[in-house]
């Protein structure tokens, strides 16, 4: 449906303020509003060639939105299992495209519940032949390979390879794909940094503590899509992070929301909170003096803000004076100009 080849746009306000050249890779411009369209397009193509007419999937939101749309286009039935905290916007996308949705309490946030769900789904797929689609190298390496093109596109759109790329991390698949994409392109000098909520720091905590093992955590983050408290592709992401010499950066939810608000107000870009996490990591690295003046940075904007409209309300509440109600519009305009 035209997925991929998303814009790479330069920051016009935040970057110049920092003395750093920042580019935003707008994965939010994919057909259903997230980079997951790349994954679904590649994965579903394989199963369509196999003649499959139905599939099962798990999702925290964006995979389900993408899968529902592509299944609608190609006449496949799909059943999607989500947790009870999936944002309404993403659920509405799935429903509008005709997907059957099962909301499971504790799914994704609880390792025990999640493992039980996966065990049952694997049994169903073995009995029915319907594939289980999960946006992770562990489950669907063909689909995730389709995400690696993000790196090639970045390199094609800039004069010289960027110095730094900041990537939001939930399950770890997106980071792994981008790191592998740059490696395949022979650009090992580009530093790929993993930005993860401190409230669900599976990769970052292992990076900071020098561990090789990904340990389950008790997730407290409210950033939808980045709350994956156990190892799906986190181990792969950690290995790529160490191999490439990138940084593991933990950010608070408040830092993510502030970055989202700045992108909306200062750049005209409306990402969902997870899509602003990369900028939050970039801003933290700058505060810590880790980015040299004039360096080139790419922030991956993984998903569109319409998927989590509640977060837009928070950004509006940060600017209450911008809504002016008055009987005399002339007087209001004079006051606003003053």
C-alpha positions as CSV (number, residue, x, y, z in Angstrom):
1,X,0.0,0.0,0.0
2,X,2.9,2.3,-0.5
3,X,4.7,1.5,2.7
4,X,8.3,2.6,3.0
5,X,10.3,5.5,1.5
6,X,9.1,7.7,4.3
7,X,10.3,11.3,4.6
8,X,13.4,12.4,6.4
9,X,12.8,16.0,7.4
10,X,15.3,18.3,9.1
11,X,14.4,20.0,12.4
12,X,13.9,23.8,11.9
13,X,13.8,24.8,15.6
14,X,14.9,22.2,18.1
15,X,18.1,21.3,16.2
16,X,19.3,24.9,15.7
17,X,18.6,25.7,19.3
18,X,20.9,22.8,20.4
19,X,23.5,23.5,17.7
20,X,23.0,20.0,16.4
21,X,21.6,19.0,13.0
22,X,18.5,16.8,13.7
23,X,16.6,14.9,11.1
24,X,13.3,13.1,11.8
25,X,12.6,9.8,10.0
26,X,8.8,10.0,9.7
27,X,7.7,6.4,9.9
28,X,4.4,7.8,11.0
29,X,3.8,8.5,7.3
30,X,3.3,4.8,6.5
31,X,-0.2,3.9,5.3
32,X,-1.6,3.0,8.8
33,X,0.6,5.4,10.7
34,X,3.6,3.4,11.9
35,X,6.7,1.4,10.8
36,X,4.8,-1.8,11.5
37,X,3.4,-1.5,7.9
38,X,6.8,-2.5,6.6
39,X,6.8,-5.6,8.8
40,X,3.2,-6.6,7.9
41,X,3.7,-6.1,4.2
42,X,6.7,-8.4,4.2
43,X,5.3,-11.0,6.5
44,X,1.8,-11.2,4.9
45,X,3.3,-11.5,1.4
46,X,4.8,-14.8,2.4
47,X,1.6,-16.2,3.8
48,X,-0.5,-15.1,0.9
49,X,1.9,-17.0,-1.4
50,X,1.3,-20.0,0.8
51,X,-2.5,-19.7,0.2
52,X,-3.4,-18.9,3.8
53,X,-6.7,-17.2,4.4
54,X,-6.6,-16.5,8.1
55,X,-4.0,-15.5,10.8
56,X,-3.6,-14.9,14.5
57,X,-1.6,-12.1,15.9
58,X,-0.5,-10.4,19.2
59,X,-0.1,-6.7,19.4
60,X,0.3,-3.8,21.8
61,X,-1.5,-1.7,19.1
62,X,0.4,-0.8,15.9
63,X,1.1,-4.3,14.6
64,X,-2.7,-5.0,15.0
65,X,-3.6,-1.8,13.2
66,X,-1.3,-2.6,10.3
67,X,-2.3,-6.2,10.1
68,X,-6.0,-5.4,10.2
69,X,-5.6,-3.0,7.2
70,X,-3.6,-5.3,5.1
71,X,-5.8,-8.3,5.8
72,X,-8.8,-6.3,4.8
73,X,-7.1,-5.4,1.5
74,X,-6.2,-9.0,0.7
75,X,-9.3,-10.8,2.1
76,X,-7.7,-12.5,5.1
77,X,-9.4,-13.1,8.3
78,X,-7.4,-12.1,11.4
79,X,-7.8,-12.4,15.2
80,X,-5.7,-10.1,17.2
81,X,-4.8,-10.5,20.9
82,X,-4.1,-7.2,22.8
83,X,-3.8,-6.1,26.4
84,X,-6.3,-4.1,28.2
85,X,-4.3,-0.9,28.0
86,X,-4.1,-0.7,24.1
87,X,-5.0,2.9,23.1
88,X,-8.5,3.4,21.8
89,X,-7.2,4.9,18.5
90,X,-5.3,1.7,17.6
91,X,-8.3,-0.5,18.6
92,X,-10.6,1.6,16.5
93,X,-8.3,1.1,13.5
94,X,-8.4,-2.7,14.0
95,X,-12.2,-2.7,14.4
96,X,-12.8,-0.5,11.4
97,X,-10.9,-2.9,9.2
98,X,-12.9,-5.9,10.4
99,X,-10.4,-7.6,12.7
100,X,-11.6,-9.8,15.6
101,X,-10.0,-8.4,18.8
102,X,-9.5,-10.2,22.1
103,X,-8.5,-8.0,25.0
104,X,-6.6,-10.1,27.6
105,X,-5.9,-8.7,31.1
106,X,-2.3,-8.8,32.0
107,X,-1.2,-9.7,28.5
108,X,2.2,-8.2,27.6
109,X,2.6,-6.5,31.0
110,X,2.6,-9.9,32.9
111,X,5.3,-12.4,31.8
112,X,3.2,-15.3,33.2
113,X,0.0,-14.3,31.5
114,X,1.9,-13.6,28.3
115,X,3.5,-17.0,28.2
116,X,0.2,-18.7,28.8
117,X,-1.4,-16.7,25.9
118,X,1.5,-17.6,23.5
119,X,1.3,-21.3,24.5
120,X,-2.4,-21.4,23.7
121,X,-1.9,-19.5,20.4
122,X,0.9,-21.8,19.3
123,X,-1.5,-24.8,19.9
124,X,-4.2,-23.1,17.8
125,X,-1.8,-22.4,15.0
126,X,-0.5,-26.0,15.0
127,X,-4.0,-27.3,14.8
128,X,-5.4,-24.9,12.3
129,X,-2.4,-24.0,10.1
130,X,-3.2,-20.3,10.5
131,X,0.1,-18.5,11.1
132,X,0.9,-16.6,14.3
133,X,2.1,-13.1,13.4
134,X,4.3,-11.3,16.0
135,X,6.5,-8.3,15.1
136,X,9.7,-9.8,16.3
137,X,12.7,-11.6,14.8
138,X,12.1,-14.4,17.3
139,X,8.7,-15.2,15.7
140,X,8.7,-13.7,12.2
141,X,12.2,-13.0,10.9
142,X,11.0,-12.6,7.3
143,X,8.7,-9.7,8.2
144,X,11.3,-8.0,10.4
145,X,13.8,-8.1,7.6
146,X,11.4,-5.8,5.8
147,X,12.1,-3.1,8.5
148,X,15.8,-3.1,7.8
149,X,15.3,-0.9,4.7
150,X,14.8,2.1,7.1
151,X,18.6,2.3,7.3
152,X,19.1,2.2,3.6
153,X,16.5,5.0,3.1
154,X,18.3,7.2,5.7
155,X,21.6,6.8,3.9
156,X,20.0,7.6,0.5
157,X,18.5,10.8,1.8
158,X,21.5,12.4,3.5
159,X,24.7,13.7,1.9
160,X,26.9,11.9,4.5
161,X,26.0,9.1,6.9
162,X,24.7,10.5,10.2
163,X,26.8,10.4,13.3
164,X,24.0,9.2,15.6
165,X,20.6,7.5,15.2
166,X,18.3,7.4,18.2
167,X,15.7,4.5,18.2
168,X,12.8,3.9,20.5
169,X,12.9,0.4,22.1
170,X,10.0,-1.7,23.3
171,X,10.4,-5.3,22.4
172,X,13.7,-4.5,20.6
173,X,12.8,-5.5,17.0
174,X,12.9,-2.0,15.5
175,X,16.3,-1.3,17.0
176,X,17.7,-4.7,15.8
177,X,16.4,-4.1,12.3
178,X,17.9,-0.6,12.0
179,X,21.3,-1.7,13.4
180,X,21.4,-4.6,11.0
181,X,20.4,-2.4,8.2
182,X,23.3,0.0,8.8
183,X,25.7,-2.9,9.2
184,X,24.6,-4.5,5.9
185,X,25.1,-1.1,4.2
186,X,28.7,-1.1,5.5
187,X,28.1,1.9,7.8
188,X,29.4,0.5,11.0
189,X,30.6,4.0,12.0
190,X,27.1,5.2,12.6
191,X,26.2,4.9,16.3
192,X,22.8,3.5,16.9
193,X,21.4,4.4,20.3
194,X,18.6,2.5,22.2
195,X,16.1,4.8,24.0
196,X,13.8,3.0,26.4
197,X,11.4,4.1,29.2
198,X,13.1,3.8,32.6
199,X,9.9,2.2,33.7
200,X,10.5,-0.8,31.4
201,X,14.2,-0.8,30.9
202,X,14.9,-4.4,29.8
203,X,17.7,-3.5,27.4
204,X,19.0,-0.4,29.0
205,X,19.3,-1.9,32.5
206,X,21.3,-4.9,31.1
207,X,23.5,-2.4,29.1
208,X,24.2,-0.3,32.2
209,X,24.8,-3.3,34.5
210,X,27.0,-5.1,32.0
211,X,24.6,-8.1,31.9
212,X,24.3,-10.4,28.9
213,X,20.9,-11.8,30.1
214,X,17.6,-9.9,29.7
215,X,15.7,-10.1,33.0
216,X,11.9,-9.6,33.2
217,X,11.0,-6.3,34.8
218,X,7.9,-4.9,36.5
219,X,6.7,-2.3,34.0
220,X,5.5,1.0,35.3
221,X,5.8,3.1,32.1
222,X,2.7,4.5,30.5
223,X,4.2,4.9,27.0
224,X,2.1,2.6,24.8
225,X,4.1,0.3,22.6
226,X,7.3,0.5,24.7
227,X,6.0,-1.5,27.7
228,X,7.4,-4.9,26.9
229,X,8.8,-6.2,30.3
230,X,10.4,-9.4,29.0
231,X,12.7,-10.7,26.3
232,X,11.2,-10.9,22.8
233,X,13.9,-9.3,20.8
234,X,15.6,-7.5,23.7
235,X,18.5,-9.9,23.7
236,X,19.1,-9.3,20.0
237,X,18.9,-5.5,20.5
238,X,21.4,-5.7,23.4
239,X,23.8,-7.7,21.3
240,X,23.5,-5.2,18.4
241,X,23.9,-2.2,20.8
242,X,27.1,-3.6,22.2
243,X,28.4,-4.6,18.8
244,X,27.9,-1.2,17.4
245,X,29.1,0.8,20.4
246,X,25.8,2.7,20.9
247,X,24.4,4.0,24.1
248,X,21.5,2.6,26.2
249,X,19.5,5.6,27.3
250,X,16.7,5.4,29.9
251,X,14.1,8.2,29.8
252,X,11.3,9.0,32.1
253,X,7.7,9.1,30.8
254,X,7.7,12.9,31.5
255,X,10.8,13.3,29.2
256,X,8.9,11.5,26.5
257,X,5.8,13.6,26.8
258,X,7.8,16.8,26.9
259,X,9.6,15.7,23.7
260,X,6.3,14.9,22.1
261,X,4.9,18.3,23.1
262,X,8.0,20.1,21.6
263,X,7.7,18.2,18.3
264,X,4.0,19.3,18.1
265,X,4.6,22.9,19.1
266,X,8.1,23.6,17.5
267,X,8.2,21.3,14.5
268,X,4.6,20.8,13.5
269,X,5.1,17.0,13.8
270,X,2.5,15.0,15.7
271,X,3.9,11.7,16.9
272,X,2.4,9.3,19.4
273,X,4.4,9.3,22.7
274,X,6.5,6.2,21.6
275,X,7.4,8.1,18.4
276,X,8.8,11.0,20.5
277,X,11.0,8.7,22.6
278,X,14.0,9.0,20.2
279,X,14.0,12.8,20.6
280,X,13.8,12.4,24.3
281,X,16.9,10.3,24.3
282,X,18.6,12.8,22.0
283,X,17.8,15.7,24.3
284,X,19.1,13.8,27.3
285,X,22.3,13.0,25.5
286,X,22.7,16.7,24.6
287,X,22.2,17.8,28.2
288,X,24.9,15.3,29.2
289,X,27.3,16.8,26.7
290,X,27.6,13.7,24.6
291,X,26.7,15.3,21.3
292,X,29.3,17.5,19.7
293,X,28.2,20.8,18.1
294,X,27.3,20.4,14.5
295,X,26.9,16.7,14.7
296,X,24.2,15.0,12.6
297,X,21.5,13.1,14.3
298,X,18.5,11.1,13.1
299,X,15.5,10.4,15.4
300,X,13.1,7.6,14.4
301,X,9.5,8.7,14.7
302,X,7.9,5.3,14.8
303,X,4.2,6.1,15.0
304,X,1.6,8.9,14.4
305,X,-0.2,10.8,17.2
306,X,-3.7,9.9,16.0
307,X,-3.1,6.5,17.4
308,X,-3.0,7.9,21.0
309,X,-5.3,11.0,20.9
310,X,-5.3,11.2,24.7
311,X,-1.7,12.3,24.6
312,X,-2.7,15.3,22.3
313,X,-5.1,16.5,25.0
314,X,-2.1,16.7,27.4
315,X,-0.2,18.8,24.9
316,X,-3.2,21.1,24.5
317,X,-3.4,21.5,28.3
318,X,0.2,22.7,28.3
319,X,-1.0,25.6,26.2
320,X,-4.4,26.6,27.6
321,X,-4.1,30.3,26.6
322,X,-4.1,29.4,22.9
323,X,-7.9,28.9,23.0
324,X,-9.5,32.3,23.2
325,X,-13.3,32.6,23.8
326,X,-14.8,36.1,23.6
327,X,-17.9,37.8,22.3
328,X,-15.9,40.6,20.6
329,X,-13.6,38.9,18.1
330,X,-12.0,42.3,17.3
331,X,-11.1,42.9,20.9
332,X,-9.7,39.3,21.2
333,X,-7.5,39.8,18.1
334,X,-6.1,43.0,19.5
335,X,-5.4,41.4,22.8
336,X,-3.7,38.4,21.1
337,X,-1.6,40.8,19.0
338,X,-0.6,42.7,22.1
